[in-house]
Amino acid sequence: MKGMKRVLTLEAEGKMGENISVAGWVNSRRDHGGLIFVDLRDEKGILQLVVTPDTEEAFHLAEAVRDEYVLSASGKVRERADELKNPNIPTGDIELVVEKLEVLNRADTPPVNTHDEGERTGEELRLKYRYLDLRRPKMQELIRKRSEYYQILRKYMTERDFVEVTTPILANSSPEGARDFLVPSRLKPGLFYALPQAPQQFKQLLMVGGVPRYFQIAPCFRDEDPRADRLYGDFYQLDMEMSFIEDGEEIRELMEPLIVSLVKDFAGKKLVSEKIPRLSYTEAMEKYGTDKPDLRYGLELIELTDVFQNTEFKVFKQPCVKAILVPNGSDFTRSQIDNFTEQARKLGAGGLAYIIYQADGTEKSPIAKFLSPAELQAIREKTGAKPGDTVFFGADERAKVNKVLGVLRETFAEVKELKSDNEVALCWVTDFPFYEWNDGERKIDFGHNPFSMPKGGLAALKAAKSDDEKLAILADQYDMVMNGYEICSGAVRNHNPDIMYEAFSNIGYDHEFVEKKFGGMLNAFRFGAPPHAGCAFGIDRIFMVLTDQKNIRDIIAFPKNGSGYDLMMGSPSEVEAGQLEELNLAITEED
């Protein structure tokens, strides 16, 4: 490659008739006897190299090259013959007639596919050889697009006078709703740092410190089980906070245009609604059965409890009865309905009642004979059922009905293909419960975290004496939802020590506990903390949706697998006994 500047494959078309030098990996090689064709791939695309016997040394080398060899080639760019042009690639009208060829490095046969076309390799093998998987054009495109995405985020925030501040990675343990990753201290035996689940406390301290607008593309660490939309271990969020904010709507209005622009301008997708709806937590749960509803389709939960107040049908003699109408659902097969029923049972329901409205207007249902004509008529009127539709029912405690029908709503939409990847539905969910019932510990606990401001402030906390009164307190907290994924969580913050003490006191913790856990923040608040609010966007999850990926690991350069294991680097791994001794740690074997 000495003596001539490397040209990228996509730039070659503008160099017609010129001598250039290119370098990259062998995508494929074809030996046609008198000619050898090599498709050379770099980070921008593919260029066809033509090697003739006239260049004896180059031809000899070309005979030996194999897929994924690293080559450099110099020669003249020419137009391909009309019948040999390839309309499937940007450089399909040209080729490089090689005058000099150099093998920069040989390659073993790749254990994974490095092409987007053809049979895909299984995920476990792709993760083990991620550095090869990254060579795929699709992965190259995602990496570059993610870089562009980060630039948009930073530009938006800096243009609005936000200051980027990095916060500590070695921090204190904090109750954020997930398990901490703990780091033992060598200098302070028996004490531990925690990798931050979020920069929550630090960004609030920045507000106390007089930084009025903070942001950070922040690494966060949580020991949570992985799933398709959540990475194990570490992830990134666009974290922001503002001083002198007492109403969460100010934050929502400020950040909303960024997400709208990402949807329309960055991803080129259609917004279902230009005006982003606001739903209360209660409204979302009652209408959609979830606090992260996908609004690309309807299928709302329909209240029918009043219809069956005096019913003779004992299955519907429950505190709550709701239904979902599935338009054109009469074509569900018996097998599909059995699958829906089994799904409902796994979620805790006794079964799944339904009525199919046939084309002739009659009802086909195992429960219709148990319902009165008035009840059947009320179902039709309240659901708006028409011939060809199917109505499914849930009857139980209200929370269980909402949960079961909420999950089935998503399943019905999947089966009926109501979700379009070209559409994005956004909404804000507000007014979350400040406290919630913790079934595992049989006590009241924080609904999210103790840093949110309860609506009504100190007075609301002091007035709540019974469990029901405490559970009725709302937090000035808000989430943004995109196509059924929670992509943002935020709140007006609690900046008053008295409110913090009372919030913990209501669930049985004394001043000493609060001081021990949050002494740093409380001390800071005593020196004039401004009212403040903020939020954090899950930028990995947003990028996954905007790029039409179904698995979040596909948009990360070096992810761990579904079990939280790094197959490429072999971590987590054992460490030397001396390292443990230095940290005053010992491994004990279980019986």
C-alpha positions in Angstrom: 0.0 0.0 0.0 3.0 2.2 0.0 3.1 5.3 -2.2 -0.6 5.6 -3.1 -3.4 6.8 -0.8 -6.1 4.3 -0.1 -9.4 4.9 -1.9 -12.6 3.5 -0.4 -14.7 1.3 -2.7 -17.6 3.8 -2.9 -15.3 6.5 -4.0 -13.9 4.4 -6.9 -16.8 5.3 -9.3 -15.7 8.9 -9.3 -12.2 7.8 -10.3 -13.0 6.4 -13.8 -9.9 5.9 -15.8 -7.6 6.7 -12.9 -5.1 4.6 -11.1 -6.1 4.0 -7.5 -5.3 1.8 -4.5 -7.9 0.0 -2.5 -7.7 -2.4 0.5 -10.1 -4.6 2.4 -11.3 -8.2 2.9 -12.0 -10.8 0.2 -15.7 -11.1 0.1 -15.6 -13.8 -2.6 -13.3 -15.1 -5.4 -14.2 -16.6 -8.7 -11.6 -18.2 -11.0 -12.7 -18.2 -14.7 -9.6 -19.8 -16.0 -8.0 -16.9 -17.9 -9.4 -14.3 -15.4 -9.8 -14.2 -11.6 -12.5 -12.0 -10.1 -12.2 -10.9 -6.5 -14.9 -9.0 -4.7 -13.1 -6.8 -2.3 -15.1 -5.5 0.7 -14.2 -2.5 2.9 -16.3 -0.6 5.4 -18.2 1.3 2.6 -19.0 -1.5 0.1 -17.7 -4.0 -2.4 -15.6 -3.4 -5.5 -14.9 -6.1 -8.2 -11.2 -6.7 -8.9 -10.1 -8.2 -12.2 -6.8 -10.0 -12.2 -5.4 -11.2 -15.6 -2.4 -13.5 -16.4 -0.7 -10.4 -17.9 0.2 -9.4 -14.3 2.0 -12.6 -13.5 2.8 -11.9 -9.9 -0.7 -10.5 -9.0 -2.3 -13.4 -10.9 -0.2 -16.0 -8.9 -1.3 -14.4 -5.6 -4.9 -14.2 -6.7 -4.9 -17.9 -7.3 -4.1 -18.5 -3.6 -6.4 -16.0 -1.9 -9.5 -17.1 0.0 -12.4 -15.5 1.7 -11.5 -13.0 4.4 -7.9 -12.6 3.3 -6.8 -9.0 3.8 -5.6 -7.5 0.4 -4.5 -4.3 -1.1 -4.8 -3.8 -4.8 -3.6 -1.1 -7.2 -4.8 -0.6 -10.8 -7.0 1.3 -13.2 -10.8 1.9 -12.8 -12.8 1.0 -15.8 -16.5 0.6 -16.7 -17.8 -2.9 -16.9 -19.3 -4.3 -20.1 -23.1 -3.8 -20.1 -23.9 -7.4 -19.7 -21.6 -7.7 -16.7 -22.9 -4.8 -14.7 -24.4 -5.6 -11.3 -27.4 -3.4 -10.3 -27.4 -4.9 -6.8 -24.4 -3.0 -5.5 -23.5 0.8 -5.8 -20.2 0.0 -7.6 -21.8 -2.5 -10.0 -21.0 -0.5 -13.1 -17.2 -0.4 -12.5 -14.3 -2.7 -11.8 -10.6 -2.3 -11.0 -8.1 -4.0 -13.4 -5.4 -5.0 -11.0 -1.8 -4.1 -11.7 -0.4 -4.9 -8.3 -1.8 -7.1 -5.6 -0.5 -7.6 -2.0 -1.7 -10.0 0.6 -1.6 -8.0 3.9 -2.8 -11.0 6.0 -4.1 -14.5 5.4 -7.2 -15.8 7.1 -8.5 -19.2 8.3 -11.9 -20.3 7.1 -14.3 -18.1 9.1 -16.5 -20.0 11.6 -19.3 -17.5 11.1 -21.0 -15.9 8.1 -19.4 -12.5 7.3 -22.0 -11.7 4.7 -25.6 -10.5 5.2 -26.9 -12.6 2.4 -27.0 -16.4 2.8 -27.6 -18.6 5.8 -27.2 -16.7 9.1 -25.0 -18.2 11.9 -26.6 -19.0 15.3 -26.4 -16.2 17.8 -24.1 -18.0 20.3 -21.4 -18.6 17.6 -21.8 -15.0 16.3 -21.2 -13.7 19.8 -18.2 -15.9 20.3 -16.7 -14.6 17.1 -18.2 -11.1 17.3 -15.2 -9.5 15.7 -16.0 -11.5 12.5 -19.8 -10.9 12.9 -19.0 -7.2 12.9 -17.7 -7.4 9.4 -21.2 -8.0 8.0 -22.3 -5.0 6.1 -25.5 -4.8 8.2 -23.4 -4.6 11.4 -21.1 -2.0 9.9 -24.2 0.1 8.9 -25.6 -0.2 12.5 -22.4 0.8 14.1 -22.1 3.9 11.9 -25.8 4.8 12.3 -25.4 4.5 16.1 -22.5 7.0 15.9 -24.7 9.4 14.0 -27.4 8.8 16.5 -25.1 9.8 19.4 -24.1 13.0 17.6 -27.8 14.0 17.2 -28.4 13.5 20.9 -25.4 15.6 21.9 -26.2 18.3 19.4 -29.8 18.6 20.7 -28.7 18.9 24.3 -25.8 21.3 23.8 -27.9 23.6 21.6 -30.3 23.9 24.6 -27.5 25.0 26.9 -27.1 21.6 28.7 -23.6 20.9 30.0 -22.2 17.4 29.6 -20.8 16.1 32.9 -19.4 12.6 33.5 -20.2 11.1 36.9 -18.4 8.4 38.9 -18.4 4.7 38.0 -17.3 3.6 41.4 -20.1 4.8 43.6 -22.2 3.8 46.6 -25.0 1.2 46.7 -28.4 2.7 46.0 -31.9 1.3 45.9 -32.9 1.7 42.2 -35.0 -1.3 41.9 -32.4 -3.8 40.7 -29.4 -5.6 42.1 -26.1 -3.8 42.3 -22.8 -4.9 40.9 -20.4 -4.7 43.9 -16.7 -3.9 43.8 -14.6 -4.8 46.9 -12.3 -2.1 48.1 -8.6 -3.1 48.5 -7.8 -0.1 50.6 -10.8 -0.4 52.9 -11.2 -4.1 53.7 -14.7 -5.2 54.1 -16.2 -2.2 52.3 -17.6 -2.1 48.8 -18.2 0.3 45.9 -21.2 -0.3 43.7 -21.3 0.3 40.0 -24.1 2.9 39.5 -27.5 1.7 38.4 -28.0 5.3 37.2 -26.3 8.6 38.0 -29.4 9.6 40.0 -27.7 11.0 43.2 -24.8 12.6 41.3 -27.0 14.5 38.9 -29.2 15.8 41.7 -26.0 17.0 43.5 -25.0 18.8 40.3 -28.3 20.8 40.7 -27.3 21.7 44.2 -23.9 22.6 42.9 -25.3 25.2 40.6 -25.1 23.4 37.3 -28.6 24.3 36.0 -28.7 22.0 33.0 -26.8 18.7 33.0 -26.7 15.8 30.5 -24.6 12.7 29.9 -24.7 9.6 27.7 -24.3 7.6 30.9 -23.2 4.0 31.4 -25.5 2.2 33.9 -25.0 -1.2 35.6 -27.8 -3.5 36.8 -27.7 -7.1 37.7 -31.0 -7.9 36.0 -32.0 -10.9 34.0 -31.5 -10.2 30.3 -34.3 -10.3 27.7 -34.9 -9.3 24.1 -35.2 -5.6 24.9 -32.8 -5.4 27.9 -29.1 -6.0 28.0 -27.4 -7.8 30.8 -25.0 -5.8 33.0 -24.3 -2.5 31.3 -26.4 -0.2 29.1 -26.5 3.4 28.2 -29.0 6.2 28.7 -29.4 9.8 27.8 -29.5 11.3 31.3 -30.6 14.8 32.0 -31.6 17.1 34.8 -32.8 20.7 35.1 -33.0 23.1 38.0 -35.9 25.4 38.9 -38.5 23.0 37.5 -41.5 22.1 39.6 -43.8 20.6 36.9 -42.9 17.5 34.9 -44.7 18.8 31.8 -41.8 21.3 31.3 -39.4 18.3 30.9 -41.8 16.4 28.7 -42.3 19.4 26.4 -38.5 20.1 26.2 -37.5 16.5 25.4 -40.4 15.4 23.2 -39.2 17.2 20.0 -35.9 15.2 20.2 -37.7 11.9 20.0 -40.1 13.1 17.4 -37.1 14.2 15.2 -35.4 10.8 15.7 -38.5 9.0 14.6 -39.2 11.2 11.5 -35.8 12.6 10.4 -33.3 10.0 11.6 -35.3 6.8 11.1 -37.7 8.0 8.4 -40.7 6.5 10.1 -44.3 7.7 10.4 -45.7 8.9 13.7 -49.1 7.5 14.5 -50.0 10.8 16.2 -48.2 14.1 15.8 -49.6 15.1 19.2 -48.1 12.8 21.8 -50.9 11.7 24.2 -50.6 11.8 27.9 -52.1 8.8 29.9 -52.3 8.5 33.6 -50.9 5.3 35.0 -54.5 4.3 36.0 -55.8 5.0 32.6 -53.1 3.0 30.9 -53.7 0.0 33.1 -57.5 0.1 32.7 -57.5 0.7 28.9 -54.5 -1.4 27.9 -53.6 -3.6 30.8 -50.0 -2.3 31.0 -48.1 0.9 31.9 -46.2 0.7 28.5 -49.0 0.4 26.0 -48.4 -0.1 22.3 -50.7 2.5 20.6 -50.1 1.4 17.0 -53.4 -0.5 17.3 -56.6 -0.3 19.3 -57.9 -3.4 21.0 -58.7 -1.5 24.2 -60.0 -3.2 27.3 -63.7 -2.7 27.6 -65.4 -2.4 31.0 -68.3 -4.8 31.4 -68.4 -5.2 35.2 -71.7 -3.3 35.5 -73.3 -5.6 32.8 -72.8 -8.6 35.0 -73.6 -7.2 38.4 -76.7 -9.5 38.7 -75.6 -12.3 36.3 -76.5 -15.9 36.8 -73.4 -17.0 35.1 -71.0 -17.8 38.0 -67.8 -17.4 35.9 -68.7 -13.7 35.5 -69.6 -13.2 39.2 -66.3 -11.4 39.8 -65.2 -8.0 41.0 -64.1 -7.1 37.5 -65.3 -8.2 34.0 -63.6 -6.8 30.9 -63.4 -7.7 27.2 -61.3 -7.2 24.1 -63.0 -7.0 20.7 -60.7 -8.3 17.9 -62.0 -7.0 14.6 -62.2 -9.8 12.0 -61.3 -12.3 14.7 -63.8 -14.9 13.6 -61.1 -16.5 11.5 -59.1 -17.5 14.5 -58.6 -21.3 14.3 -59.5 -23.6 17.2 -55.8 -24.2 17.7 -55.1 -20.5 18.0 -57.9 -20.0 20.5 -56.5 -22.9 22.5 -53.1 -21.2 22.5 -54.7 -18.0 23.7 -56.5 -19.9 26.5 -53.3 -21.6 27.6 -51.5 -18.2 27.6 -54.2 -16.8 29.9 -54.0 -19.8 32.2 -50.2 -19.3 32.6 -50.9 -15.7 33.6 -53.2 -16.9 36.4 -56.6 -16.9 34.7 -59.0 -19.8 35.1 -59.6 -19.9 31.3 -60.6 -17.6 28.4 -64.3 -17.1 27.6 -65.1 -15.8 24.1 -68.0 -15.1 21.6 -67.5 -15.4 17.9 -69.9 -13.2 15.8 -70.5 -15.1 12.7 -71.1 -13.6 9.2 -74.9 -14.3 9.5 -75.0 -12.4 12.8 -75.4 -15.4 15.1 -73.2 -16.0 18.1 -70.9 -19.0 18.4 -69.6 -19.5 21.9 -69.4 -22.0 24.7 -70.7 -19.4 27.1 -73.6 -17.8 25.2 -76.2 -20.3 26.4 -75.4 -19.2 30.0 -76.0 -15.5 29.3 -79.3 -13.7 29.3 -80.6 -12.0 26.1 -80.1 -8.6 27.8 -76.5 -9.5 28.7 -75.8 -10.6 25.2 -77.3 -7.4 23.8 -75.3 -5.3 26.2 -72.0 -7.0 25.2 -72.8 -6.2 21.5 -73.6 -2.6 22.3 -70.6 -1.9 24.7 -68.0 -3.7 22.5 -69.4 -2.6 19.1 -69.2 -6.2 17.9 -70.1 -6.8 14.3 -70.4 -9.9 12.1 -66.9 -11.3 11.7 -65.6 -10.1 15.1 -64.6 -12.0 18.2 -64.8 -10.8 21.8 -62.6 -12.3 24.5 -63.4 -11.9 28.2 -61.5 -11.7 31.5 -63.2 -12.0 34.9 -61.4 -11.9 38.2 -59.8 -9.4 40.5 -59.2 -6.1 38.6 -55.4 -6.3 38.6 -55.4 -9.8 37.3 -57.9 -9.1 34.6 -55.9 -6.1 33.4 -52.7 -8.1 33.4 -54.1 -11.1 31.5 -56.0 -9.1 28.9 -53.1 -6.7 28.5 -50.8 -9.5 27.5 -53.4 -11.1 25.2 -54.0 -7.7 23.6 -50.3 -7.8 22.4 -50.7 -11.4 21.2 -53.9 -10.7 19.2 -52.1 -7.7 17.6 -49.2 -10.0 16.7 -51.4 -12.7 15.2 -53.5 -10.2 13.2 -50.4 -8.4 12.1 -51.5 -5.0 13.5 -48.0 -3.9 14.3 -46.2 -2.0 11.5 -42.4 -1.4 11.8 -42.8 1.7 9.7 -45.0 3.3 12.3 -44.1 4.7 15.7 -46.6 5.4 18.5 -45.4 7.5 21.4 -47.1 8.4 24.6 -46.3 9.7 28.0 -47.6 7.8 31.1 -47.8 10.0 34.2 -49.0 9.9 37.8 -47.5 6.6 38.9 -48.2 5.3 42.4 -45.7 6.7 44.9 -46.0 3.5 47.0 -46.9 0.0 45.9 -47.6 -3.3 47.7 -44.6 -5.7 47.8 -46.1 -9.2 47.6 -42.8 -10.9 48.3 -42.2 -9.0 51.6 -45.9 -8.5 52.4 -45.4 -4.8 53.0 -45.7 -1.4 51.3 -42.6 -0.3 49.4 -41.6 2.5 47.0 -43.2 2.2 43.6 -40.1 3.4 41.8 -37.5 5.1 43.9 -37.5 7.5 46.9 -36.1 10.4 44.8 -39.5 11.3 43.2 -41.6 14.1 44.6 -45.0 12.9 45.9 -47.9 14.9 44.6 -49.1 17.1 47.4 -45.6 17.0 49.0 -45.1 16.7 52.8 -48.8 17.3 53.5 -49.9 14.3 51.5 -47.4 12.0 53.2 -48.4 13.2 56.7 -52.1 12.9 55.9 -51.8 9.2 54.8 -52.3 7.0 57.9 -53.8 3.7 56.5 -52.2 1.5 53.9 -54.9 2.4 51.4 -54.3 6.1 51.9 -50.5 5.6 51.4 -51.1 3.5 48.3 -53.3 6.3 46.9 -50.4 8.8 46.9 -49.2 9.7 43.4 -45.6 10.4 42.4 -44.8 13.3 40.0 -43.2 10.7 37.8 -43.5 10.1 34.0 -42.5 7.5 31.4 -42.3 7.8 27.7 -43.4 4.7 25.7 -42.5 3.8 22.1 -44.3 0.9 20.4 -44.9 -0.9 23.7 -41.3 -0.3 25.1 -40.6 2.0 28.0 -37.9 4.3 26.6 -37.8 7.0 29.3 -38.4 7.4 33.0 -38.3 10.7 34.8 -39.7 12.7 37.7 -39.8 15.9 39.6 -37.3 15.2 42.3 -37.6 15.3 46.0 -35.2 18.0 47.1 -36.5 18.5 50.7 -35.0 16.4 53.6 -38.2 16.6 55.5 -40.1 15.0 52.7 -37.4 12.3 52.3 -37.6 11.4 56.0 -41.4 11.3 55.9 -41.5 9.2 52.7 -39.3 6.5 54.4 -41.1 6.8 57.7 -44.4 5.9 56.1 -43.0 2.5 55.2 -41.2 1.8 58.5 -37.7 3.3 58.1 -36.3 5.7 60.7 -34.0 8.8 60.3 -30.9 6.8 61.0 -31.6 4.5 58.1 -32.2 7.4 55.7 -29.0 9.2 57.0 -27.0 6.1 56.5 -28.2 5.5 52.9 -28.5 9.0 51.6 -26.5 11.1 54.0 -24.5 12.8 51.2 -27.6 13.9 49.4 -29.5 15.0 52.5 -26.5 17.1 53.7 -26.4 18.8 50.3 -30.1 19.5 50.4 -29.6 21.4 53.6 -27.5 24.0 51.8 -30.2 25.3 49.5 -31.2 22.8 46.9 -33.2 24.2 44.0 -36.4 22.4 42.9 -35.4 20.2 40.0 -36.6 17.5 37.6 -35.2 15.3 34.9 -35.4 12.0 33.1 -33.3 9.4 31.4 -33.9 7.8 27.9 -32.9 4.2 27.2 -31.0 5.0 24.1 -30.1 1.3 23.3 -33.8 0.4 23.3 -34.8 3.5 21.2 -32.1 2.6 18.7 -33.4 -1.0 18.5 -36.9 0.2 17.6 -35.8 2.8 15.1 -33.6 0.4 13.2 -36.2 -2.4 13.2 -34.1 -4.9 15.2 -36.0 -7.5 17.3 -33.1 -8.3 19.7 -31.2 -5.5 21.5 -28.0 -7.5 21.3 -27.9 -6.9 17.6 -27.3 -3.2 18.0 -24.5 -3.5 20.5 -20.9 -4.0 19.3 -19.9 -6.4 22.1 -22.9 -7.7 24.0 -23.1 -10.6 26.4 -25.4 -13.6 25.6 -28.8 -14.3 27.0 -27.3 -15.7 30.1 -25.1 -12.7 30.8 -21.9 -14.4 29.6 -19.3 -12.9 27.3 -18.5 -15.8 25.0 -15.8 -13.8 23.2 -13.8 -12.7 26.2 -14.8 -15.6 28.5 -16.2 -13.4 31.3 -17.2 -13.7 34.1 -14.1 -15.8 34.9 -12.2 -17.1 37.8 -9.4 -14.9 39.3 -6.1 -15.8 40.9 -6.1 -16.6 44.6 -3.7 -13.8 45.2 -6.1 -11.3 43.8 -8.9 -12.5 46.2 -6.4 -12.4 49.1 -5.4 -8.8 48.3 -9.1 -7.9 48.4 -9.7 -9.8 51.7 -12.1 -12.1 49.9 -12.5 -15.8 49.9 -14.6 -18.2 47.8 -16.7 -20.6 49.9 -18.2 -23.7 48.2 -21.8 -24.6 48.7 -22.8 -27.9 50.2 
